[in-house]
Amino acid sequence: MLTLSGGRRNYMELVKLLYLADREALIQLDRPITGDRFVNLPYGPVLSRILNLIRGGPIDEGDAPWFDSVSPPTGYDVELVKKTGSDELSLAELGILNETFSRYGRSDWKELSRLTHSLPEWVDPDGGQLPIVAEQILALGGRKIEEIQRIKEEAAACESLDKELATYRGQEFSAPSE
């Protein structure tokens, strides 16, 4: 989104555009692009982790690529400091990002805030934050209960595999001997 925006963007606009793209990917592809958590904040739905990274919130070693590529905010703007590749994204994900930018990329943060406040999953968190569950977005996107359950099970299996594979990071893998 920063590349499509010319390398610089108001960070609230960026977070809103990414939310809209993730939401659309969830509906079309059964999974979001970023893997971030959806939350309702007073100014509408956002991606929690990305907003925390921009605001300098708690980080871990897995966050290093973000800080290698995106500047800390200057006022409300963030800037692409290093070109990133798109090889981690599928053609469908790239299509959703491009379509989201095409539809909403010229909107300012006020317009994007009004738009996301009009989404059916937005609930006023009364000054705090409320999680938005993926199942809710899928149901609002017209998915049947059976489909939602299948998607939920597949996501849980992928998360379990990711955790298991993470235990092998930094360790040498050797095939078991026969």
SVG drawing of the C-alpha trace seen along z (x, -y; Angstrom):
<svg xmlns="http://www.w3.org/2000/svg" viewBox="-25 -16 47 64">
<polyline fill="none" stroke="black" stroke-width="0.4" points="0.0,0.0 2.9,-2.4 4.3,-1.6 1.0,-2.2 0.7,-5.5 4.0,-6.8 6.1,-5.7 4.5,-8.0 1.1,-7.9 -0.8,-9.1 -0.6,-6.1 -4.3,-6.1 -5.1,-5.9 -2.6,-3.1 -4.1,-1.1 -7.6,-1.6 -6.6,-0.6 -4.9,2.6 -7.9,3.4 -10.2,3.1 -7.8,5.3 -7.5,7.9 -11.3,7.9 -11.8,8.5 -9.2,11.2 -10.9,13.0 -14.2,12.9 -12.7,13.9 -9.8,16.2 -10.9,17.5 -7.8,15.8 -6.5,12.3 -3.3,11.1 -1.5,9.8 -2.6,12.3 -3.2,9.4 -5.9,9.1 -9.1,7.1 -10.2,4.8 -12.8,2.0 -11.4,-1.2 -13.3,-4.5 -12.3,-5.6 -13.4,-2.4 -12.0,1.1 -8.2,1.4 -5.4,4.0 -4.1,4.1 -0.5,5.2 0.3,2.9 -1.1,-0.1 1.0,0.9 4.1,1.2 3.5,-2.3 2.9,-3.8 6.1,-2.2 4.3,0.4 5.7,3.6 7.9,5.4 9.6,8.8 12.4,10.1 9.8,11.0 9.0,7.4 12.4,6.4 11.4,6.5 8.7,3.8 11.3,1.4 13.7,2.2 11.1,1.1 8.8,-1.5 9.9,-4.7 8.7,-5.8 5.9,-8.3 6.8,-11.9 3.7,-13.6 1.0,-11.3 3.0,-10.1 5.0,-6.9 7.4,-6.4 8.7,-3.4 12.5,-3.5 13.4,-0.3 11.6,1.3 9.9,4.5 9.3,7.4 5.9,8.9 7.1,12.5 5.5,13.5 2.1,12.5 -0.1,14.5 -1.5,13.1 -5.0,13.1 -3.6,11.1 -1.9,8.6 -5.1,8.2 -7.0,7.5 -4.4,4.9 -4.5,3.2 -8.3,3.2 -8.6,1.8 -6.2,-0.9 -8.0,-1.6 -11.3,-2.0 -10.2,-3.8 -6.6,-4.9 -7.5,-8.6 -9.6,-8.8 -8.2,-10.7 -8.3,-9.5 -11.6,-11.2 -13.3,-9.5 -11.8,-6.1 -12.9,-6.5 -16.5,-7.3 -16.4,-4.3 -15.1,-1.8 -17.6,-3.2 -20.3,-2.2 -19.1,1.5 -21.6,3.9 -18.9,5.4 -18.1,2.0 -19.3,1.6 -18.5,-1.4 -16.0,-0.2 -16.8,-3.1 -13.3,-4.4 -11.6,-1.0 -11.1,1.7 -13.2,4.7 -12.0,7.7 -13.7,8.5 -13.8,12.2 -13.2,13.5 -16.3,15.6 -18.4,12.4 -16.9,10.9 -17.4,14.2 -21.0,14.4 -21.5,10.7 -19.9,11.7 -22.6,14.3 -20.8,17.4 -22.8,20.3 -22.2,21.8 -20.6,25.0 -18.2,22.9 -17.2,20.7 -16.5,23.8 -14.3,25.3 -12.4,22.0 -12.0,21.8 -10.6,25.4 -8.2,24.7 -7.0,21.5 -6.4,23.4 -4.5,26.1 -2.3,23.5 -1.7,21.7 -0.7,25.0 1.7,25.8 3.2,22.3 3.8,22.7 5.4,26.2 7.6,24.9 8.7,21.9 10.2,24.4 12.6,25.4 13.9,21.9 17.5,21.7 17.8,25.5 19.5,27.8 17.1,30.3 18.2,33.8 16.1,36.6 15.5,39.4 17.8,42.4 16.3,45.7"/>
</svg>
